[in-house]
């Protein structure tokens, strides 16, 4: 049984870009949550480093993830994110998930 496709994104804002990064993430979250295959799209902030944000995304399956990456809001995010943050995306497969 699949429990979806999980993505964790670690984004560290470039100097002075944290407010702009937070706004981009907020806008992207609203649009992403409306996608039929999206099960989660949450934004977290590191307490020890307020310039570091963690994305917690969950998609129904690989098809939903592929569809997400074809949306206008994801393409806008992908076009802008490099100017705002250092980015480390991590795509995860479930091992023991409830």
Buried (B, 14 or more C-beta within 10 A) or exposed (E): EEBBBBBBBBBBBBEEBBEBBBEBBEEBBEBBEEBEBBBBBEBEEEEEEEBBBEBEBBBBEEEBBEBBEEBEBBEBBEEBBEEBBEBEEEEEEEEEEE
